[in-house]
Amino acid sequence: MAHLYIIRGVPGSGKTTLANKMINCGMANDHFEADMFMVNSDGEYHFDRNRLGECHANCMSAVKNSLASGRSVIVSNTFTRRWEYQNYQIMAQEFGVDCTIIVCQGNFKNIHGVPQQDIQRMRDRFEY
């Protein structure tokens, strides 16, 4: 049976690493995050604040398509506020799949170069 895993945490907390481990051990079929949609045709990541809405919409669409195909899915984004992942929970209910929320709290080097002061602001507003 399909399952939706929502992984949340600030940049550098271990979200992508955990998602990859979950995929490798067969817990889920697919993994999506908004950052995946900021990769250009050469495979290079370029953050563009102006594209955030578009990238999150693409991420949600990819998750929806996978769930519609009966696949187990991981979505990992910062999701510092509960409302930011609420639509994913609703989507899981609509597809009749269980949903698990995982909070990563590691302190690793973030791979996207997010400034430390931005990460601290995210930590300060994080809702548990």
C-alpha positions in Angstrom: 0.0 0.0 0.0 1.2 3.5 -0.9 2.4 5.8 1.8 3.4 9.5 2.0 6.3 10.6 4.1 6.7 14.3 4.8 10.3 15.2 5.9 10.8 18.7 7.3 13.7 20.6 8.8 16.0 23.5 8.2 18.7 23.4 5.5 21.5 21.1 6.6 19.3 19.0 9.0 19.6 15.8 7.0 16.3 15.7 5.0 17.8 14.7 1.7 20.2 12.2 3.2 17.3 10.5 5.2 15.1 10.5 2.1 17.8 8.8 0.0 18.3 6.2 2.7 14.6 5.5 2.8 14.5 5.1 -1.0 17.5 2.8 -0.9 16.0 0.5 1.7 12.7 0.3 -0.2 10.5 2.3 2.1 9.3 4.5 -0.8 9.5 4.6 -4.6 9.9 8.3 -5.2 11.4 11.4 -3.6 10.6 15.0 -4.4 11.7 18.4 -3.0 11.2 21.9 -4.4 14.9 22.3 -4.9 14.9 19.6 -7.5 13.0 22.0 -9.8 15.8 24.6 -9.5 18.2 22.5 -11.4 19.0 23.7 -14.9 19.4 21.6 -18.1 23.1 21.1 -17.3 22.2 19.6 -13.9 23.4 22.7 -11.9 21.4 24.0 -9.0 20.6 27.7 -9.1 18.4 29.1 -6.3 15.9 31.7 -7.6 13.6 33.2 -5.0 11.3 34.4 -7.7 10.7 30.7 -8.8 9.9 29.4 -5.3 6.1 29.3 -5.9 6.5 27.5 -9.3 9.0 25.0 -7.8 6.7 24.2 -4.9 3.8 23.8 -7.3 5.9 21.4 -9.5 6.9 19.4 -6.4 3.3 19.1 -5.3 2.2 18.0 -8.8 5.0 15.4 -8.9 3.9 14.0 -5.5 0.3 13.9 -6.6 1.1 12.0 -9.9 3.1 9.4 -8.0 0.4 8.9 -5.4 -2.1 8.6 -8.2 0.0 5.8 -9.6 -0.1 3.9 -6.3 3.5 4.7 -5.4 4.9 5.5 -2.0 6.4 9.0 -1.9 8.7 11.1 0.2 8.5 14.9 0.0 11.2 16.8 1.8 11.2 20.6 2.1 11.9 22.9 5.0 8.2 23.1 5.9 9.0 25.4 8.9 5.3 26.1 9.4 2.6 23.5 9.7 0.4 25.1 7.1 3.2 24.6 4.5 2.7 20.8 4.5 -1.0 20.8 5.2 -2.0 20.4 1.5 0.2 17.2 1.3 -1.7 15.8 4.3 -5.0 16.5 2.5 -3.6 14.9 -0.6 -2.8 11.8 1.3 -6.3 11.7 2.7 -7.8 12.1 -0.8 -5.7 9.1 -2.0 -6.5 7.1 1.1 -2.8 6.6 2.0 -1.2 6.9 5.4 1.0 9.9 6.0 4.0 10.1 8.3 5.7 13.4 9.3 9.4 13.3 10.1 11.3 16.2 11.6 15.1 16.3 10.9 17.2 18.2 13.4 20.7 17.4 12.4 23.3 20.0 12.0 25.3 19.3 8.8 26.7 21.4 6.1 23.9 22.6 3.9 24.4 21.8 0.3 22.7 24.8 -1.1 24.7 27.5 0.5 21.9 29.0 2.6 23.4 31.7 4.8 23.6 30.9 8.5 21.5 33.9 9.5 18.7 32.6 7.2 18.9 29.1 8.7 18.6 30.7 12.2 15.5 32.6 11.2 14.0 29.3 10.0 14.9 27.6 13.3 13.3 30.5 15.2 10.0 30.2 13.3 9.9 26.4 13.2 6.6 25.0 14.4 6.6 21.5 16.0 
